[in-house]
Every structure is written in structure tokens, then in C-alpha cells.
């Protein structure tokens, strides 16, 4: 099972445009063999950022979606017209507290990102019980689940609120390696209706300005220097 973790910052005034494009693509993505689910969240810590998290049966399913003509056209428009910045992490799920029957855990990719600071991420989805106090304090959510943000194995974190399922929240943590990511396993506690926790080995990590592990080439965009893969014979 594969996860695609797409964090995006739309240009000012372009959030609605991005969500409309996502709505247009929804019936197309649902026709892709191997697609499982997709949900979007808004960051509670980084104003304007949106997370799109999608789950796929395997990497071939992700490739089928990436090469669909309409999706590719939307990618280009997003890169050059809609997005101010974005960060993509694609990886294989190595642990899941509630895996879907049609996509059990079966590891086949053991290589890891060579450029990303976090070689593993955890994605924890929480549906709070009605009236749960912790939902209004995003900055305290990690501590509520026993996560020490001073842990040297953590490279980044964010708290997200679901756009489609009001009240649902997600905790996205980047970890230095597999051992660090395995040290934390949140449990279902008072005030929690549902909880799903996944660990993901990051295979590719790239963004708008760092294309070193991107599966396709795009020309540079203005804003800052864009990194591209080094070619043989041009190493330095």
C-alpha cells in the first residue's frame, strides 16, 4: 500500500481554484485501478497550507494516476498558475492500525529518499468524541498523545483539520528513520471516537523548488533557485 502526501500552499486568492480543480478530478481518480481513498485537510499551524493525502494499493496505481492526461494538465496549471509552494512525499505504508482489506500491508519497496530529512513519516487520523476538549488546542495535540517534540528523531510536524469531515484532525510527523518512527505509537484514549495510525517509508521527497526526486521534469519557476537531479558527467 502506498501513500501520497501532498502539502500545498495556493497563491493568495487561489484556494478556491485549487479545491475546484480537485473536485473536477475526483470522478477521474475514482476510476483508477488501485485507488483507495483521498482526503484533504487544512493546516492549523501553517496558515494557508492544505494537505491532500491519498492511499493506493501499490506504486503502479500511483503511476496510472500520475500519467492520466487530465491530471497531468492540472499539475502543470497548478505548478505555474495556482501554487505558491508545495511539498510531495510518496512512500510505502509499513504499518497500519486499520488497513483496508483490498490493500493489506505488503512491503516491496525498501529504498528510501536520499534528499529528504525525514525518511519516514507517521500519519495519524483522529475522530474526536463530541465535546472533546483537546480539539481546540492544536499546539497541545502532540503532547496529548504522548509525543515529545524535542525528540531528536523528529524532523517536522503539523496538525491538520479535515475539510470534508468537520471535527476530524490529523497529525503528520516526519521522522529521521524507521527506528525513530517506531518509538511512538498513539493509543485510543478518552475523548477519541476513532484513531488510525500509519507509518510510511518515504521513497521520493520533492517539491516546487527541489525536483531532485521528482518523477518528471518541469521548467524552473520564479521565486528561488530550483534544484534538479545531477547528470552523469556533471557531478560536483
C-alpha positions in Angstrom: 0.0 0.0 0.0 1.3 3.4 -0.9 0.6 6.9 0.4 0.9 10.2 -1.4 1.3 13.1 1.0 0.8 16.4 -0.9 1.2 19.6 1.1 0.4 22.7 -0.9 0.2 26.5 -0.4 -2.0 28.1 -3.0 -1.3 31.6 -4.2 -3.3 34.3 -2.5 -6.9 34.1 -3.6 -6.3 30.7 -5.3 -7.5 28.3 -2.6 -11.0 28.1 -4.1 -9.4 27.5 -7.6 -7.4 24.6 -6.2 -10.3 23.0 -4.5 -12.4 23.3 -7.6 -9.7 21.6 -9.6 -9.7 18.8 -7.0 -13.4 18.5 -7.3 -13.1 18.2 -11.1 -10.5 15.4 -10.8 -12.5 13.4 -8.1 -14.6 11.3 -10.5 -11.4 10.6 -12.6 -9.3 9.5 -9.7 -12.0 7.1 -8.6 -11.8 5.2 -11.9 -8.1 4.4 -11.4 -7.4 0.8 -10.7 -5.8 0.6 -7.3 -7.1 3.9 -5.9 -8.4 3.6 -2.3 -9.2 7.0 -0.8 -8.3 10.6 -0.7 -9.0 13.3 1.9 -7.9 17.0 2.2 -7.1 18.9 5.4 -6.2 22.5 6.3 -3.1 23.2 8.5 -3.8 24.5 11.9 -0.2 25.7 12.3 0.9 27.0 8.9 -1.7 29.5 7.5 -2.9 28.7 4.0 -1.4 25.2 3.7 -3.6 22.3 2.6 -2.8 18.6 2.8 -4.1 16.1 0.3 -3.5 12.5 1.5 -4.3 9.7 -0.9 -3.9 5.9 -0.4 -3.2 3.5 -3.2 -3.0 -0.3 -3.5 0.6 -0.2 -4.9 3.0 2.0 -6.7 1.7 1.0 -10.1 -1.6 2.5 -9.1 0.1 5.8 -8.4 1.8 5.7 -11.8 -1.5 5.2 -13.5 -2.9 8.3 -11.9 0.2 10.4 -12.5 0.2 9.6 -16.2 -3.5 10.4 -16.8 -3.7 13.2 -19.3 -6.3 15.4 -17.4 -4.3 15.0 -14.2 -1.0 15.9 -15.9 -2.7 19.1 -17.4 -3.9 20.1 -13.9 -0.5 19.5 -12.5 1.0 21.9 -14.9 -1.6 24.6 -14.3 -1.1 24.1 -10.5 2.7 24.5 -10.7 2.7 27.6 -12.9 -0.6 29.3 -12.0 -2.1 28.2 -8.7 0.6 27.1 -6.3 3.0 29.3 -4.4 4.8 26.3 -3.0 4.2 22.5 -2.4 5.9 19.5 -0.9 5.3 15.9 -2.0 6.2 12.7 -0.2 5.4 9.4 -1.8 6.0 6.2 0.1 5.1 2.7 1.1 3.0 2.0 4.2 4.9 -0.3 6.6 2.4 -0.2 9.5 -1.3 0.5 9.7 -3.6 0.0 12.7 -6.6 -0.4 10.3 -5.5 -1.5 6.8 -8.2 -1.9 4.2 -9.0 -5.4 3.1 -8.2 -4.6 -0.5 -4.7 -3.3 0.4 -3.0 -5.3 3.1 0.5 -4.4 4.3 2.9 -6.0 1.9 6.3 -4.3 1.6 8.0 -4.4 -1.7 10.0 -1.1 -1.8 12.8 -0.9 0.7 14.7 2.1 -0.8 14.3 5.5 1.0 14.6 9.1 0.0 18.1 10.3 -0.4 17.4 14.1 -0.2 14.5 14.3 2.4 15.4 15.0 6.0 12.7 12.6 7.1 12.9 9.1 5.7 9.8 8.0 7.5 6.5 9.8 8.3 3.6 8.9 10.5 0.1 9.9 9.6 -2.4 9.7 12.5 -6.1 10.4 11.8 -8.3 11.2 14.8 -12.1 11.5 15.0 -12.8 13.1 18.4 -15.8 12.3 20.5 -18.3 15.1 20.8 -17.1 17.8 23.1 -13.5 16.6 23.3 -11.5 19.5 24.8 -8.2 18.8 23.0 -9.6 19.6 19.6 -9.5 23.4 20.1 -5.8 23.4 21.1 -3.8 22.2 18.0 -0.4 23.1 19.6 -1.2 20.7 22.5 -2.3 17.8 20.4 1.1 16.1 20.1 1.6 16.2 23.9 -1.9 14.8 24.4 -0.9 11.7 22.5 2.4 11.4 24.4 4.6 12.8 21.6 7.7 14.6 22.8 8.5 17.2 20.0 12.0 17.6 21.4 12.8 14.0 20.4 15.8 14.2 18.1 14.2 11.8 15.7 11.5 14.3 14.7 12.3 16.5 11.7 9.0 18.2 11.2 5.3 18.1 12.3 2.0 19.6 11.6 -1.6 19.4 12.8 -4.4 19.4 10.2 -8.2 19.7 10.3 -10.3 17.8 7.7 -12.1 19.9 5.1 -14.6 17.1 4.2 -15.2 15.7 7.7 -15.7 18.5 10.2 -14.0 17.8 13.6 -11.6 15.2 12.3 -8.0 16.0 12.7 -4.7 14.6 11.5 -1.2 14.6 12.9 1.6 14.4 10.3 5.1 13.8 11.7 8.4 13.5 9.8 11.0 11.2 11.3 14.7 10.8 10.8 14.5 7.0 10.2 12.4 3.8 10.8 13.7 3.3 14.4 12.7 6.8 15.4 9.2 6.5 13.8 8.6 3.2 15.6 9.2 4.6 19.0 5.8 6.4 19.1 2.5 4.5 18.8 -0.5 6.6 19.9 -3.3 4.8 21.7 -7.1 5.3 21.7 -7.8 7.5 24.8 -10.7 9.3 26.4 -12.3 11.8 24.0 -11.4 9.8 20.9 -14.0 8.1 18.8 -11.8 6.7 16.1 -8.0 6.6 15.6 -5.9 5.3 12.7 -2.1 5.4 12.7 0.2 4.7 9.8 4.0 4.6 9.3 5.2 5.3 5.8 8.7 4.8 4.3 9.3 7.8 2.1 10.6 6.7 -1.3 10.5 10.1 -3.0 10.6 13.6 -1.5 10.3 16.6 -3.7 8.6 20.0 -4.2 8.2 23.1 -6.3 11.8 24.2 -5.9 13.5 20.8 -5.3 13.0 18.4 -8.2 15.8 16.0 -7.4 13.5 13.1 -6.7 10.6 14.1 -8.9 9.4 11.5 -11.5 9.1 14.1 -14.3 10.9 17.3 -15.4 9.3 20.8 -15.2 11.0 24.1 -16.1 12.0 26.3 -13.2 9.5 28.7 -11.6 10.4 32.1 -10.2 10.8 32.6 -6.5 14.1 30.9 -5.7 16.6 28.5 -7.1 15.2 25.2 -8.3 17.3 22.0 -7.7 17.3 19.3 -10.4 18.9 15.9 -10.5 22.6 15.9 -11.3 23.5 14.2 -14.6 26.4 11.7 -15.1 29.5 13.6 -16.1 28.2 16.8 -14.4 28.9 15.8 -10.8 30.4 18.3 -8.4 
